[in-house]
Amino acid sequence: MNKSDIRKQMIEKRDSILEKEKIDMDLKNRLENLDEFKNSDTFFLYVSFGSEFNTHGIIEDLLSKGKTVLVPYVKSKGIMIPVEIKSMDDLVPGKYGILEPKNHEASYKKIDFVLVPGLCFDKNHYRIGYGGGFYDRFLEKHGSDSHKISVVYDFQLVDDLHPDNYDIPVDKLIVQ
């Protein structure tokens, strides 16, 4: 099966999850109880859309605690920059209806924690995303000193994705 087929299959499975709100709440609690999470001050989080693991509550919780929250802004093909937000009101629908920051000014703060999205993960923590290499490029530039964590539904785990040289694994998977 090629990456395109894997992406399609994983999105279909994710779209059909029953009791998703309950599962996401459990995963959110497990994520927030990680030492890596509790000991971080500056977070880079994707703003979830569709049937992705819901990050909106996490973003709101972090902002209410005075933590620094950075979210992605797609600057150009394959290039994503971290932009600081102060509230969910700083986000507007962008291309494909995905929420993105109104402000497009890159933040150069050191990132402690990166929540990395993905459609499929292997036992070595490599991932398949939506294509385009946005997160691999971003992590190469901004993630060397960051905790790189992904939240994963059990069906998203496979034995081996046969990563390419440019693929960057996450440090830890939080599995349903």
N, C-alpha and C positions, 0 to 999 in steps of 0.2 A: 504494500500500500504506500503511495507517495504522500508527501506532506499535505498537499491539497486535499486528498481524500481523508486523511487523518483529521484535518481541521474541520471539514464538513461533518464527519461522523461525531466528533467531540461536541460541536455546537448543537447538533441534533439531540444528543444525549443530555447535554446540560439544559437545553430548553425543556426537556421532559421531566426534570427532577420534581418529585412530589415533596411536599413539606419543605420547600426551599428556605422559607423564612426561618423555620426552626433550625435547620441545618446550618444556615449562615450565622445565626446567633451563637450556636455552639462553637463554630469555627472562629468567630470574632472573639469570644471569651478566651479560647485557647491561645489565639494570637496575642491578645493583650496581656496574657499572663506569662509570656516568654520574658526571660531576663533581658534579652536583646531589645525587646520592645520597651519594657519598663525603664531601662537605663538609657534610652535614647531621647534626644531633644529635638533633632531636626529629621523630619520624615519626608520621604518622597513616596507618594501614593498615587496609584492610578484612580481615576474617577470612574467607577463602574457604570456599565450600561448593559441593557438587555439582561441576559441570564447570568452574567458574570457574578462572582462572589461580591456581595454588596459592601462597598467601602464607604458609603455616605455617612453611616453612623460612626464609623471609626474617625473619619475626618472631622465630624462635628465634635466628638469627644475630645480629640487632641486639641482642637482650637479652643474649646472651653477650658482646657487645662493650661492654656498659654504656650503650648508647644508650637514649634515652627512647622508649618505644613507647606510642602512644595508639591505641585501637580504638573503633569506634562503638558507642554504646548508643542504641537507639531509645527516646526518652523519651515521645513522644506522636506522634500522626499528623503526619507530615511533619517532625518535629523529632528530630535526632540530635545527641548530645553526645560530645565526646572524653573517654575514660576511660583513665587510665594502667594498664598491666598490668606486672607484674614477671616473670611466667612464663606459659606456656600453661595452667598449672593454675589461673590466675585467671579462666579462661573456662568457662562452662557452656552447655549447649544452651538456647536461648531459643525464642521463637516461630518456628515453621517449622523447628525443629531447627538453626538457625544459631547458632554459638558467639558468645556475648556476655559481657562482663565481669560477674562476680558483684557487684562494687562498682559503684554507680551514681553515684559522685561525679565531677562534671565536673572536668577539668583545665583550667587557664587558662594553661598554658605556651604560649609562642610556637611555632607549628608551622613547621618548616623544609621538610618534604617531605610531600606528600599523594599516596598511591597511590589513584587514582580508578578504580572499577570501571565497566564499561559493557558493553552488549550490541552496540552499533553506534556507529561513529565516522565523521565525514566529514573531508575534506581540510583543513577549517578547525579541526579538533580539537573540534568539538561532538560531543555524545554522546547516546545514548538509554540510559537506565538501566532499572531495573525498574518505574519509575513512582512517583509520589508526590513527586518533587522533593527528596528528602532531601539529595542531594549538592549540588544547586544552592543550596539554602538554607544548607547547611553552608559551602560555599566562599565564598558571599557574606559570611558572618560571620567565617570563620576563615582563608580562603585567599588573601587579597590579597597577603601577603608570602611565601607558600609556593610551592615548586616543585610544580606540579600535573602529575603524570605518569600515563599509562595504558599498560597492557600489552595488546596487541591481536593477535588471530589474524587472518591476512590476509583471511579471508572477512568479517570484521566491518567492513571499510572500504567506504564508499560515497562517491559524489561530493558529495552535499549532503543534509543532514537538515532544511533549512529551519527553523533554530532559532527559538524564541520569544524575546521580549525578556528573559525571566528566565533563560534558559539560559546557563551559564558554560562556556567552552571550557577544556580542559586546555592546558598549555604545550607538552607534547611527547608523542608516541606512540612506544612501542617496539613495532615490528611484527615478527611472525614472519617 
